[in-house]
Amino acid sequence: MAAPKAKAETAWLGLVAGPAAGSEAVHAADIASLFEKDQAFRVMPMLGDVGAGNLRLLLNDPGVDIAFVSTDAIAAAAAPGATLITSSS
């Protein structure tokens, strides 16, 4: 059975997870499946790295609204003297 098509006015939530074989990707797919039949709201799961890369995406990519980020990556980014690069260049 094919997933229902989203209407033009559908609100999308970008969720960046982890690698394809990781548990975060499975959780993201599970979250997205909760909204499959909801035409007004959909979740778009995306693959990521669960680390600093996801944090960069969350801060800089307008298509990413929420992200799985490891506590180690958050602690490293918050550490004194840390330089989290917030641009892609």
N, C-alpha and C positions, 0 to 999 in steps of 0.2 A: 504494500500500500504506500503510495507516494505521500510525502508531507504536503499539507495544504499550502497553497500559494499565499504569500503575504500581500496585503493591500498596500497601495502607495502611501497611505497615512499610518502605516505600521511604525511604531517606535522600536528602535533597535538598541540593544545594550551590548557593547563590545566587551567580551570577556577573554583576556589572554591567560592561557594556562601554562602547561609545561610541555615537554616533549611527547610525541605521539604515544610512546609506550609507558608514560608516567601516569601515576594515579590522579594527578591534577587534571590531565586531559580527559580522563574518564569522568571525574567529578563535573568538569565543565560541560561535557556532553549530557550528563544526567540533568544538570540544571537547565540546559537548553531544551531537553525533552519535556520538561515540565510546562513549557510554554508553546509547544508545537501546535496545539489547536487554538491558541489565543491569537486572533488576527490583529489585535491592537498592540500587542507587545511581544517581541521575539528576542531571543538571546543568540548572539553570534559568537560561538567559541572559536578561539584562534590558538595556534600553537606558539609556545614561547620557551623560555629557559628557566623560569621560576626564580631567577636571580636579578642581577642588576639590569639585564636586558628588559625584563618585564617592568621593572621600576622606571626605566627610561621611556618605554612605550606608554606607560600610564601617565607620565608627566608631559609627554610631547606629542603623542598621536591622538588626534581628535576622535578617531574611531575606537579608541580603547577607553572604556568607562570604569572597569574594575579589573583587577589582576591578582593572580596568585603570586605572591612574593615571599621567599623564604625569610625567616626571622634573621638569619645570618646576613643576608643582603641588606635588610633594613638597618641592622645594627652597624654594618660597615658604612652605609651611606650617612648615618647619623653621627658617626664617630668624629671627634675633633680633628680637623685637618683633612677630612675626606673631601674628595673632589668628584662628585657624581656628575658625569658629563651629561648634560641635558639636551644636547643637540646631536644630530646624526653626523655632523662633520667633525 
